[in-house]
Amino acid sequence: MVAKFDGVEVRTILGVPVHAMTMTQVLDLLDGVISRKEQMQIGVVNAAKITNMHRDPKLRDDVLSSDLILADGAAVVWAGKILNQPLPERVAGCDLMFELFAKGSEKNYRVYCLGATEEVSQEIARRVASDYPGVDLVGRHHGYYSQDEEEAVAKDIAAANPDILFVAMTSPKKEHFLARWSSVIHVPVTHGVGGSFDVMAGKVERAPELWQKTGMEWLYRVKQEPGRLWKRYLITNSLFLYMIFRAKIKSLLGR
C-alpha cells in the first residue's frame, strides 16, 4: 500500500518501492499527517531487510503495507545509483526517531514507546523527560510480552491516543505488529525503530558518522557482537550484492 505524494518519486530497488525523499521532506510530511490526524505507517529498508523480503513473503507483505518506505541503509542508496533508481539521501530509521523527538519537543507531540527491555524502556522515559521536555510521553511498554498479551498492549496504545508510536523491535516482529494492529491503534505516525531504544539509552554504541556514510555501519555492529552477527551479515550482504549484479546484468541485456 505504498502511497504516492505530490512531487515525490517512488524508486524501485530490487523490486521494493522506496520513496525518494530527504529527511526534511519526511519531517514536513509527517508533521502534516499529525496535524490533520491522518494515519501513516513508516517502513525502512536496508540491505539485510531487502534480502530477507525476497526470502520471506510475510515480511515482504508487511513492509509493503507501509504508506512510506525509506532507505535506511547507505547500501540501498548505492544500489539505487547502480540500477538507475537514484535516491537523494539515506533516511535512517534511528535518525528519523531522534528528529521526531526533537520536533515533538517543539510541537508537543504525544508519543508512545513500545519495545526493548523494561530497564531500557524506563531509561527512555527518563531521557525523553530530560532531553525532549516538550514531548508528552503518554505511554510505554516493554517488548517482551506474550502473544496472549499483544491485544491488550495494542488497546493500551489506542487508549493513550498518541501522535507517534515508536516500535523498538527486531524485524520481522515490528512489521508484523504494525500490520496486524494499525487499524486498532489509530495512531497518526507509526515507526518501527528496531534497536534504536538501546542506542538512545546508551546500551549500544552507534557507529561513528564516517562508518555510516561509507556504508560500514553493519561492520561496526559486527565488531561489537561478532559471535551473533558475523554470519548473518556475511550471508545477507553477499546475497544483496549478487541481487544487484544480477539486476544490473538483466538491465543491460534488456537494452
N, C-alpha and C positions, 0 to 999 in steps of 0.2 A: 504494500500500500504506500509506496514511496511517493510523496507529494511533489508537485512542481510549484515553484514560487516565481513571481514576476521577476524577470531579469536574472534568474539563477539557472544555470545549465546543470543537467544531470549527466555525468560521465559514466561509462560502463567499463569497469575494471575487472577483467576476468569473469564476466557475467554478473557482476554485482554493481547495481546503480549507486553512485556516490555523488553527493551534491558538491558542486564546485563553489565553495564559499570560503570567505575569510572569517577569522574569529569575530571581528567587528560586525560583519553581516549577520552572523549567527546570533550574537547577543542582542542586536536590534530586533531580529525576527522573534526571538523568544520573549523579549520584553513586550512586544505587541501581543503575542499569544496570551501572556499572563494578564495584561490589562483588559483584553477582550474576553477573558475566561474561556478560551478555546482549549483544545487538547492537542498536544504534540509529544509523540514518543520519539526519543533520540536513540539512534543506533550508531555505534562507531566500529570501524573495521581496521584491522592491521593484517599483516601477512599471515599470521597464525589463524586468525578467525576466517579469512577468506579461504584459506586452505581447508579448514575444518568444515566450512559451509558446503564445500564440494563433496565431503565425505559423510555429512550428517544432514539429511533432508529436513529434520525437525529444526535444527539450529538455523538452517537457511530460511525456512518459512518464518521463524520467529524474528530473525533480523530484518527480513523483508517486510514484516508487518509494521516496521517503524515508519514514521512520517518523514524523518530526516536522518540520512545516513552520512556520516562524516569520516574523513581519512584520519584515523587515529595514529597511524604509523607513517614514518618517512618512506618506508618501502612501498607503500601504496601510492604516494606521490611520485616516486621514481617510476613505478610501473605505469602510471598514467602518462608520463612523458614518453616512455619507450613505446607504448601502444597507441600514441597519438590521441590520448584522452586526458589532456592536461588539467591539473587541479592547481588553484592559486597558492595553496599552502596546506600544511598539516594543521588540523584542528584536533589536538589530543584531548581525549575524554577527561583526563586528570586536569589539564589546563582549563578546560571549559568549566569544570566543577569549581575551581578556585575563582575564576572570573565571575561565575554566577553568585558565589558567596559575596564577592566584592560589590557587585552591582546590587545584590539583595540588601547589603548593608546601607546602601544609598537610598533604596526604594522600599525598604521594609518588607521584603519578600517573606512569605511564610514557608518554612522549609521542614520537611520530614526526612530523617536519615535512617535508612534501613540497611542492615548488614554489618559484617565484621563481628568480632567477639564483643561481649558485654564490656570488657575492660576498654577496648578501643572505642566503643560507642560512647562510653562515659567521657573519655578524653576528647572526642569530637565535640561533645556538648560543651565541655569546658573551653575548648579553643574557639568555638563559634562565639561564645559569650565574650571572650576577651579580644579576639581579633576582628570580629564582624558584629559589633554591638547592635547594629540596625536590623540584623536578621532576627526574625521571630521563629525560633526553633519550636515548632508546635508538637513535635513528637519524635521518638526514635525507638528502634527495636533492633536487637542483635540479629545476626543472620543464621543462628544455629537453632532454629525452631524445627519441629517435626512436620511432616506432611499434613497431619491432622490439625495442626495449629495454623496452617497457612491462611485459611479463610478468615480466621479471627484477626490475623495480622493485617490482611487486606482491608477488613472492615474498620480496624483501628485507624488506618491511614485515611480512609474515606471520612471518618468522623472528625479527624483533625483538620480537614479541609485545607491542605497546604497548597501553595502555588507551585512548588517544586518538590519532587520526590527524587532523592538520590538513592540508588540501589547498589550497595557495595558488595557484590557477589561475583564469583567467577563465572565465565561462560561454560556451559550454556544455561546455568541456573538463573542468572539475572534476566536473560532474554525470555526464558520460559515463564518466569514470574510476571514480567510486564505483558507478555502476550496473553497470559491467562486472566489477569486481573485488571487490566486497564479500564475495561467497561464498568468495573465495580468501584474503583477508587476515584475516578473522575478528576484526576489531577491535571492542571494545565500543562505542566512540563514534567516528563519522567525521563530520567537519565541514568543508565547503568554505568557505574564508575569503577567496577572491578575492585582492584586493591588500593584505590586512591585514599580510602579512610586510613589505611595503615601508613601511607605516606604522610597524610595530614597529621596523624597522631605521633609521628616521629618514630614509628616502629620499623619502618622500612625506608632506607635511603634511596631517593630517586637519582637516576643517572644525571651527571652534570650536563649542562646545556650543550656542550660540544658533542658529547656522546649522542644526545638526542638529535641534533641537527645532521649528524653524519649517519644516522640510521642504526647506531650501535647500542641503543638503549637496551635491547634484548640481551646483548652480550654482558652489559653491566649487571643485569639481573642474574644471568647465569653465574657471574663471578661471585655474587652474594649467596646463591643457593645452587652450587654446581651439581650436587647429588640428585636434586629433584628436577632441575630444569634442562640440563645439557642435552639429554636425549630428545626431549620434547621439541626444543628449538632446532636441533640438528635435522630432525625429520621434517618439521613444518617449513623451515626456511628452504631446505633443499627442494621440497615439493613446490613451493611458491616460485622459486627460480625456474624450475622446469616448466611450470604452467605459463610463466611469462615468455620463455623461449619458444614453447610450442605455439602460443597465440601469435607471437611476432612472425614466426615462420609461416604460419597459416595465412596471416595478413599479407605477407609478401608474395606468397604463391597465388593468393586470391587476386592480386593485381595483374 
